[in-house]
Amino acid sequence: IAEEELADCTITSDNYQAGVGIGTYFISQCPGARVILMTHDTAKSGRDRIQGFVDVVSQKPDITIVERVECDGQLEIAMPRLQELIEDGVQFDQVFCLNDLASVGVAALEEKEMLNQVGVYGIDASPDSKALIKEHMMQATMAQFPSKIGEEAANVIYRLLNDEQVEKKIRIPVELVTAGNVDEYGIERWQ
């Protein structure tokens, strides 16, 4: 919402923390890396996720952001843009995507037989990304919990209808999903 003061309450995933969480896991797996960031700069959630990731990985001098690619968080934009970078000879070994729709663009890596050399990280824990993690085609994602967001929204609405005070911003925690715990989340549905 452009004018936040118009909203009684905003309830979202903790998008900055999602980026921080992936960044923290990333540096535990990749002490050195050449990273492509797939971004969506017009969306606050996208900016927050990327900023959280960059804030963590920028503390490591052997991790370099080689390209920032605006993809609007869309597969149909992310895939051809990643293919262009590959064809242009851009040297990278990791890709961090602001969301899992963009990360499913790893098909570009598979097409060029690069999945064994390039790690892919995303945010959302979509069924597709969890399946990719289970197949070791993606390294990690952060789970969001739409049902918890909806539940909290319903609670806030009832409190507002009863003229009760509510917090202006509510952040729903996110959780890291890797090959080690993907089965706990299930690959057939969202959380």
BELVEN-V526870 format. One record per residue. N is the residue number from 1. PSI is psi in whole degrees, 0 to 359 (NA if undefined). Layout:
N PSI
N PSI
//
This chain:
1 132
2 321
3 92
4 332
5 345
6 340
7 137
8 327
9 141
10 129
11 119
12 168
13 158
14 85
15 321
16 315
17 330
18 316
19 319
20 316
21 315
22 318
23 318
24 315
25 318
26 310
27 338
28 337
29 333
30 88
31 334
32 142
33 156
34 112
35 138
36 132
37 124
38 116
39 168
40 85
41 341
42 347
43 127
44 319
45 318
46 315
47 317
48 317
49 312
50 317
51 318
52 316
53 310
54 321
55 324
56 307
57 337
58 348
59 348
60 113
61 339
62 7
63 124
64 133
65 113
66 333
67 145
68 120
69 115
70 120
71 5
72 18
73 24
74 133
75 314
76 346
77 317
78 316
79 308
80 329
81 323
82 321
83 319
84 317
85 318
86 312
87 329
88 356
89 19
90 129
91 118
92 158
93 0
94 149
95 127
96 124
97 136
98 337
99 171
100 337
101 316
102 323
103 336
104 348
105 2
106 349
107 330
108 322
109 319
110 318
111 324
112 10
113 46
114 0
115 332
116 343
117 347
118 127
119 145
120 133
121 143
122 190
123 133
124 322
125 48
126 158
127 320
128 316
129 324
130 324
131 320
132 321
133 315
134 326
135 6
136 33
137 353
138 147
139 316
140 159
141 166
142 129
143 131
144 163
145 79
146 325
147 325
148 323
149 315
150 318
151 316
152 321
153 316
154 316
155 317
156 318
157 313
158 320
159 319
160 319
161 334
162 14
163 32
164 155
165 144
166 156
167 147
168 323
169 131
170 127
171 125
172 127
173 155
174 164
175 143
176 134
177 124
178 180
179 332
180 338
181 8
182 327
183 333
184 334
185 339
186 143
187 356
188 355
189 169
190 170
191 NA
//
